[in-house]
Amino acid sequence: MITFEHVSKVYPDGTHAVHDLTFDAPTGKLTVLVGPSGCGKTTSLRMVNRLIRPTSGDILLDGESTNGMDEALLRRRIGYVIQHAGLFPHRTVLDNVAATPRLSGASKRQARLIAGELLERVGLPATFASRYPWQLSGGQQQRVGVARALASDPDFMLMDEPFSAVDPVVRSQLQDEFLRLQREIGKTIIMVTHDIDEALKLGDQVAVLRTGGKLAQLATPEELLTAPADAFVADFVGRDRGYRSLGFVAAAPGLVVRSEPSVPIGSSVEDARAATDDDWLLVVDERAHPLGWVEPRTLRAPISFSDLNLSGTVAHRTGTMRHVLDASLSAPSRRGVLVDEDGALVGSVTAAEVVGSLAEIHAAGVTTGGTAS
Ligand SMILES: Nc1ncnc2c1ncn2[C@@H]1O[C@H](COP(=O)(O)OP(=O)(O)OP(=O)(O)O)[C@@H](O)[C@H]1O
């Protein structure tokens, strides 16, 4: 556990960057610090590994004060990942990662073995080991940065905007990969971001800071969405929080799923028209996995991939209400397609049915059970 006890930081020019910050970052959990620019997130993070010294208060690691700890030893216990990865430009990828275990006394051979395993773990093929950082994309560099921070197998990790320097698609992939990795390694992590969506997606708990480094609210993502502490938090979390909170509500067992007519890709015009009276017909592959929608009336030849309307999303039967509602709103038929664990068609629901089932959930006072999306 990382414990902040009444921590404040006033810079020499008189700037009050952090004010009386008190919270716990529990063992094995990811705590996200989020807030507007200049609210003291980075200052708070860097006080943990004492790159910045608190003006007053104390930060404890598993109950032990960091005040007076040997700083080199302290930093070896804490992995540190920063934006743009901060890699050594003149060392290969493998040696960038191996540098950390070398510092802890591992032989060159041992260190490279550890580094090789970690690169694989963060999803980098072995062929990247001999490259230099400038030969990697931003997302790949970030993976190396994570591997390097993990290389001394620290109990604690600090991550400062680790995914913000890459484009949104890569960022989302890195976030997903990191969540998977954290489920395996269970480190005690504090991560800083200015992106509330990232905070809600990744955090086991989220600390919202306001300017001046004051804690506005510390809560689970679901609590932040459903019960923001005040107008500042409500505004920061955003106006569509009602919809986003559905990402934490499991698809209701009471949701009535209707069977959805479908035909396999390659079906004839006649078969397509015979399958439904509706304007839209679902097309599946040979394993009954949904592929897209067609309008039987406009077909002139057997259904091919170029006929498909691909705009609808697909929801897992065991997913969240947000996924189910999104599927129903995004499909051209306005019927949301549900699939089973293998991705095979189960049936469909309309947005009105989803909303009706939400009303029942609220009436029953049940709010939780799903996973963040
Ligand atoms: N060395 C310094 N000397 C004086 N003031 C500083 C120093 N470093 C940071 N500050 C100020 O302290 C406040 C908090 O800065 P900090 O970098 O911790 O904020 P942040 O929340 O991480 O911001 P951002 O999201 O923009 O990175 C800001 O007002 C900043 O200008």
Boltz pocket constraint, residues with backbone or C-beta under 6 A from the ligand:
constraints:
  - pocket:
      binder: B
      contacts: [[A, 11], [A, 12], [A, 13], [A, 15], [A, 16], [A, 17], [A, 35], [A, 36], [A, 37], [A, 38], [A, 39], [A, 40], [A, 41], [A, 42], [A, 43], [A, 44], [A, 194]]
      max_distance: 6.0
